[in-house]
Amino acid sequence: MFLCPTERNTLMALHPAICSYSRLRLSASVTDVTPLTLPRLLEPADAPTDQVRVAMLAVALLRFNFNYGDLIRWLRGPYTHAHRCWTCLNDCLAAVRDSTPPPSWPRVNFAHTQTVMEQGVPLQGHYSCSWASVIARNLHPLSPDLSRDGSPSR
């Protein structure tokens, strides 16, 4: 389906989510996201959220077709536990693999746990939601932690 510029403007005026998505798509065509893979400096716990990093993460997630697992694997490092000593972890898992969980607790799938720790999550998935839930999420006020000045910004 092709929309002329006037029709696109009308659609964006009627649906703010389309306008935001349009800006994100435009940004994705020009934004360099490689700084996301660089080591980060430690910040105080009460530091405001870095909005430039948030925008870059949104662009990267769009480029990965919203596959969060692929984004995490691309980020590497502390996001995927690539820095962990896998020999030590495997030894720990081997030590508890045959333990019996308390009554009514489920058994642990150690093979799956190890795969998740090595590769990150989700390992696979298909996600869907209704248009109404997207609108409800977009109209919900932002957490103060996500706004620049500490106040809700919608």
C-alpha positions as CSV (number, residue, x, y, z in Angstrom):
1,M,0.0,0.0,0.0
2,F,1.4,3.4,-1.0
3,L,0.4,6.6,0.8
4,C,1.0,10.1,-0.6
5,P,2.7,12.6,1.8
6,T,-0.6,14.2,2.7
7,E,-2.1,10.8,3.6
8,R,1.0,9.9,5.7
9,N,0.7,13.2,7.6
10,T,-3.0,12.6,8.2
11,L,-2.3,9.0,9.5
12,M,0.5,10.3,11.8
13,A,-1.8,13.0,13.2
14,L,-4.5,10.5,13.9
15,H,-2.2,7.9,15.5
16,P,0.7,9.2,17.6
17,A,2.2,5.7,17.7
18,I,2.6,5.8,13.9
19,C,4.3,9.2,14.2
20,S,6.7,7.9,16.8
21,Y,7.4,4.8,14.8
22,S,8.0,6.9,11.7
23,R,10.6,9.0,13.5
24,L,12.2,5.9,14.8
25,R,12.4,4.4,11.3
26,L,14.0,7.6,10.0
27,S,16.5,7.7,12.9
28,A,17.3,4.0,12.2
29,S,18.5,4.9,8.8
30,V,21.2,7.4,10.0
31,T,22.0,6.6,13.7
32,D,25.3,4.9,14.6
33,V,24.6,2.4,17.3
34,T,28.2,1.0,17.7
35,P,28.7,3.1,20.9
36,L,26.2,0.7,22.6
37,T,28.9,-2.1,22.4
38,L,31.5,0.0,24.2
39,P,32.2,-0.5,27.9
40,R,30.0,1.7,30.1
41,L,31.2,3.9,33.0
42,L,29.7,3.2,36.4
43,E,27.0,5.7,37.1
44,P,25.3,6.5,40.4
45,A,22.1,4.7,41.1
46,D,20.1,8.0,41.1
47,A,21.6,9.2,37.8
48,P,18.9,10.1,35.2
49,T,18.4,7.7,32.3
50,D,20.7,8.5,29.4
51,Q,18.1,9.4,26.7
52,V,20.7,9.3,23.9
53,R,21.4,5.7,24.9
54,V,17.7,4.9,25.1
55,A,17.2,6.2,21.5
56,M,20.2,4.2,20.3
57,L,18.8,1.1,21.9
58,A,15.4,1.7,20.2
59,V,17.1,2.0,16.9
60,A,19.2,-1.1,17.5
61,L,16.1,-3.1,18.5
62,L,14.3,-2.0,15.3
63,R,17.3,-3.1,13.2
64,F,17.0,-6.5,14.9
65,N,13.3,-6.6,13.9
66,F,12.4,-6.3,17.6
67,N,14.1,-9.6,18.4
68,Y,15.3,-8.8,21.9
69,G,17.5,-12.0,22.1
70,D,19.5,-11.0,19.0
71,L,20.0,-7.5,20.5
72,I,21.3,-8.9,23.7
73,R,23.6,-11.3,21.9
74,W,24.9,-8.4,19.8
75,L,25.6,-6.2,22.9
76,R,27.7,-9.1,24.3
77,G,29.7,-8.6,27.5
78,P,27.8,-8.1,30.7
79,Y,24.5,-8.6,28.9
80,T,25.3,-12.2,27.9
81,H,27.7,-13.1,30.7
82,A,30.4,-13.6,28.1
83,H,32.9,-12.5,30.8
84,R,32.0,-15.4,33.1
85,C,34.2,-18.3,34.0
86,W,32.3,-21.1,32.3
87,T,34.4,-23.8,33.8
88,C,33.5,-22.6,37.3
89,L,29.8,-22.4,36.4
90,N,29.8,-25.9,34.9
91,D,31.5,-27.3,38.0
92,C,28.8,-25.6,40.2
93,L,26.0,-27.0,38.0
94,A,27.5,-30.5,38.2
95,A,27.7,-30.2,42.0
96,V,23.9,-29.6,42.3
97,R,22.6,-31.4,39.2
98,D,21.6,-34.5,41.2
99,S,20.1,-32.7,44.2
100,T,16.5,-33.3,45.0
101,P,14.3,-30.1,45.2
102,P,12.0,-29.6,48.2
103,P,8.5,-31.2,47.9
104,S,6.2,-29.4,45.5
105,W,9.1,-27.6,43.8
106,P,9.7,-28.3,40.1
107,R,12.9,-30.1,39.0
108,V,15.5,-27.8,37.4
109,N,16.2,-28.2,33.7
110,F,20.0,-27.8,34.0
111,A,20.7,-28.1,30.2
112,H,18.2,-25.4,29.4
113,T,19.5,-23.2,32.3
114,Q,23.0,-23.5,31.0
115,T,22.0,-22.6,27.4
116,V,20.1,-19.6,28.7
117,M,23.1,-18.4,30.7
118,E,25.5,-18.9,27.7
119,Q,23.3,-17.5,24.9
120,G,20.9,-15.1,26.7
121,V,17.1,-15.0,26.4
122,P,14.8,-15.4,24.7
123,L,16.1,-18.4,22.8
124,Q,13.1,-18.2,20.5
125,G,9.6,-16.8,20.5
126,H,6.7,-15.3,18.7
127,Y,5.0,-12.3,20.4
128,S,1.8,-10.6,19.4
129,C,-0.6,-8.2,21.0
130,S,-3.7,-6.3,20.1
131,W,-3.8,-2.8,18.6
132,A,-5.8,-1.7,21.7
133,S,-3.0,-2.8,24.1
134,V,-0.4,-0.9,22.0
135,I,-2.5,2.3,22.3
136,A,-3.1,1.8,26.0
137,R,0.7,1.4,26.6
138,N,1.5,4.5,24.5
139,L,-1.1,6.6,26.4
140,H,0.1,5.4,29.8
141,P,2.3,8.0,31.6
142,L,6.0,7.3,31.5
143,S,7.8,6.4,34.7
144,P,9.6,9.4,36.2
145,D,12.8,7.4,35.8
146,L,12.4,7.5,32.0
147,S,11.9,11.3,31.6
148,R,14.7,13.8,31.3
149,D,13.7,16.0,34.3
150,G,12.3,13.4,36.6
151,S,8.6,14.2,35.9
152,P,6.2,12.2,33.7
153,S,6.5,13.5,30.1
154,R,3.3,12.7,28.3
